[in-house]
Amino acid sequence: MNIYKRHRFPSEIICYAVWLYYRFNLSHRDVEDLLAQRGITVSYESIRLWCNKFGPKYARPLKRKHRGYGDTFFIDEVFVKIGGKQFYLWRTVDQDGEVVDVFLQTQRDGKTARRFFKRLLRSYGVAHRELMPEVIHDKSQYANNRAAVSHQPTRLRERGMRRFKSISQAQRFLDLHATVYNLFNLGRHLVSAEQYRCLRKDAFGLWIETAA
């Protein structure tokens, strides 16, 4: 099945536009300008529709092919305002900075924690005692810094987007942003320049493969 049927632009341009939007702190208008600089005239509204339609299609195979997470999880939650209402954004990362899951909820209580950690098969607070009591739960100061820091990229995007417009739009964006982030989270400071270029080439190859 050709998912690009009836689209005026070829898959390479659509794939590139979606990648730019989720990979970097860019608005749809920014992506429009970058494409225009390359001689590609397309409206920011079309780019927004591409991101909404094709982003989830690209993300599904990327999640299936993910190389796996570590054995230590860091969990944190922050406040997010959507439509004047306060929500809680729960985020889990592993010891390598890979985003394991992001989940928007209306409350911050034991029931909410259980819902989130059933997704993770991990534990926290009340859910820790009831679901997996054998898991080590470190609540010491600074133990959770890695998860807290991981909120920063999406905080930047939230400001650039002038806040999320709805909970469904926010959850969709955060899921896709995390998937693309994980694909290109290559530990640049841990490998040589040559190794990094090879890893980046593989990541680009996988991205193009999922968009084919």
C-alpha positions as CSV (number, residue, x, y, z in Angstrom):
1,M,0.0,0.0,0.0
2,N,1.4,3.4,-1.0
3,I,0.9,5.7,1.9
4,Y,2.0,8.7,-0.2
5,K,-0.8,8.2,-2.8
6,R,-2.4,11.5,-3.9
7,H,0.4,13.6,-2.3
8,R,1.9,16.1,-4.6
9,F,5.4,15.9,-3.2
10,P,7.6,12.8,-3.2
11,S,8.2,10.7,-0.1
12,E,11.8,12.0,0.2
13,I,10.6,15.5,0.8
14,I,7.8,14.5,3.2
15,C,10.2,12.3,5.1
16,Y,12.8,15.1,5.3
17,A,10.2,17.7,6.5
18,V,8.9,15.4,9.2
19,W,12.4,14.5,10.4
20,L,13.4,18.2,10.6
21,Y,10.3,19.0,12.7
22,Y,10.8,16.2,15.3
23,R,14.5,16.2,15.3
24,F,15.2,19.9,15.9
25,N,13.6,22.8,17.8
26,L,11.8,24.1,14.7
27,S,8.2,25.3,14.0
28,H,6.3,24.2,10.9
29,R,7.1,27.7,9.5
30,D,10.8,27.2,10.2
31,V,10.6,23.9,8.2
32,E,8.8,25.7,5.4
33,D,11.6,28.2,5.2
34,L,14.3,25.5,5.2
35,L,12.6,23.7,2.3
36,A,12.1,27.0,0.4
37,Q,15.9,27.6,0.7
38,R,16.3,24.4,-1.2
39,G,13.8,25.5,-3.9
40,I,10.8,23.4,-2.5
41,T,7.7,25.5,-2.1
42,V,5.3,24.1,0.4
43,S,3.0,25.7,3.0
44,Y,3.6,25.3,6.7
45,E,0.0,24.0,7.0
46,S,0.9,21.1,4.6
47,I,4.0,20.4,6.7
48,R,1.8,20.3,9.8
49,L,-0.5,17.8,8.2
50,W,2.5,15.6,7.1
51,C,3.8,15.5,10.6
52,N,0.4,14.5,12.0
53,K,-0.2,11.9,9.3
54,F,3.2,10.4,8.7
55,G,4.9,10.9,12.1
56,P,3.0,8.0,13.7
57,K,3.5,5.8,10.7
58,Y,7.3,6.3,10.9
59,A,7.3,5.9,14.7
60,R,5.7,2.4,14.8
61,P,8.4,0.5,13.0
62,L,11.1,2.5,14.8
63,K,9.7,1.4,18.1
64,R,9.6,-2.2,17.0
65,K,13.3,-2.0,15.9
66,H,14.5,-0.2,19.0
67,R,17.7,-1.8,20.4
68,G,16.3,-2.1,23.9
69,Y,16.6,-0.2,27.2
70,G,18.9,-0.5,30.1
71,D,18.2,-2.0,33.5
72,T,17.9,1.2,35.4
73,F,15.0,3.6,35.0
74,F,14.7,7.2,36.2
75,I,11.2,8.7,36.6
76,D,10.0,12.2,37.0
77,E,6.9,14.3,36.4
78,V,6.3,18.0,35.6
79,F,3.3,20.3,35.3
80,V,2.0,21.0,31.8
81,K,-0.7,23.5,31.1
82,I,-3.0,22.7,28.2
83,G,-6.1,24.8,27.5
84,G,-5.8,26.5,30.9
85,K,-5.9,23.2,32.8
86,Q,-3.0,21.6,34.6
87,F,-1.8,18.1,33.6
88,Y,1.1,16.0,34.8
89,L,3.7,14.8,32.3
90,W,5.3,11.6,33.5
91,R,8.6,10.6,31.9
92,T,10.9,7.6,32.3
93,V,14.5,7.4,30.9
94,D,17.1,4.7,31.3
95,Q,20.7,5.1,32.4
96,D,21.7,6.0,28.8
97,G,19.2,8.8,28.4
98,E,16.8,6.8,26.2
99,V,13.2,7.9,26.7
100,V,11.3,4.8,27.8
101,D,7.9,6.4,28.0
102,V,6.0,9.7,28.3
103,F,2.5,9.8,29.6
104,L,0.1,12.8,30.3
105,Q,-2.3,12.4,33.1
106,T,-4.8,14.7,34.9
107,Q,-3.9,13.7,38.4
108,R,-0.9,12.8,40.5
109,D,-1.9,9.9,42.8
110,G,-1.5,6.2,43.3
111,K,-4.1,5.3,40.7
112,T,-2.4,7.4,38.1
113,A,1.0,5.8,39.1
114,R,-0.4,2.3,38.6
115,R,-1.7,3.2,35.1
116,F,1.7,4.6,34.1
117,F,3.8,1.8,35.6
118,K,1.6,-1.0,34.1
119,R,2.8,0.5,30.9
120,L,6.4,0.3,32.0
121,L,6.2,-2.9,34.1
122,R,8.2,-0.9,36.6
123,S,7.3,0.7,39.9
124,Y,7.1,4.0,41.8
125,G,5.4,5.0,45.1
126,V,2.2,3.1,45.7
127,A,2.6,1.2,42.4
128,H,6.1,0.0,43.6
129,R,4.6,-1.7,46.7
130,E,1.6,-3.2,44.8
131,L,3.1,-4.2,41.5
132,M,6.7,-5.1,41.9
133,P,7.9,-4.9,45.5
134,E,11.3,-6.5,44.7
135,V,12.4,-3.5,42.6
136,I,14.9,-1.2,44.3
137,H,13.4,2.3,44.6
138,D,16.0,5.0,45.2
139,K,14.4,8.2,46.5
140,S,17.6,9.9,47.6
141,Q,18.4,13.5,46.6
142,Y,19.6,13.9,43.0
143,A,18.9,10.3,42.2
144,N,16.4,11.4,39.7
145,N,18.4,14.2,38.0
146,R,18.7,12.3,34.7
147,A,14.9,12.1,34.3
148,A,14.4,15.8,35.4
149,V,17.0,16.9,32.8
150,S,15.3,14.9,30.1
151,H,12.3,17.2,30.3
152,Q,14.3,20.1,28.9
153,P,14.1,19.4,25.2
154,T,10.3,19.1,25.2
155,R,10.0,22.2,27.5
156,L,11.8,24.1,24.7
157,R,9.5,22.7,22.1
158,E,6.4,23.5,24.2
159,R,7.5,27.1,24.4
160,G,8.3,27.2,20.7
161,M,4.8,25.8,19.9
162,R,3.3,28.4,22.3
163,R,2.0,25.6,24.5
164,F,0.2,22.4,23.5
165,K,-3.3,22.9,22.3
166,S,-4.9,19.7,23.5
167,I,-3.9,16.6,25.5
168,S,-4.2,14.3,22.4
169,Q,-1.9,16.7,20.4
170,A,0.6,16.9,23.2
171,Q,0.7,13.1,23.8
172,R,1.1,12.5,20.1
173,F,3.9,15.0,19.8
174,L,5.7,13.8,22.9
175,D,5.6,10.1,21.8
176,L,7.0,10.9,18.3
177,H,9.6,13.4,19.6
178,A,10.8,10.7,22.0
179,T,11.0,8.1,19.2
180,V,13.1,10.3,17.0
181,Y,15.2,11.5,19.9
182,N,16.0,7.8,20.8
183,L,17.0,7.0,17.2
184,F,19.6,9.8,17.2
185,N,20.7,9.6,20.8
186,L,24.0,8.1,19.8
187,G,26.2,8.9,22.8
188,R,28.4,11.3,20.9
189,H,30.6,12.1,23.9
190,L,31.3,8.4,24.4
191,V,32.6,7.3,21.0
192,S,35.1,8.5,18.5
193,A,34.2,10.9,15.7
194,E,34.5,8.0,13.2
195,Q,32.3,5.7,15.3
196,Y,29.7,8.5,15.7
197,R,29.6,9.1,11.9
198,C,28.9,5.4,11.4
199,L,26.2,5.3,14.0
200,R,24.6,8.4,12.5
201,K,24.7,6.9,9.1
202,D,22.9,3.8,10.4
203,A,20.3,6.0,12.1
204,F,19.6,7.9,8.9
205,G,19.3,4.7,7.0
206,L,16.8,3.3,9.5
207,W,14.8,6.6,9.3
208,I,14.7,6.5,5.5
209,E,13.8,2.8,5.6
210,T,10.8,3.4,7.8
211,A,9.6,6.2,5.5
212,A,9.9,4.2,2.3
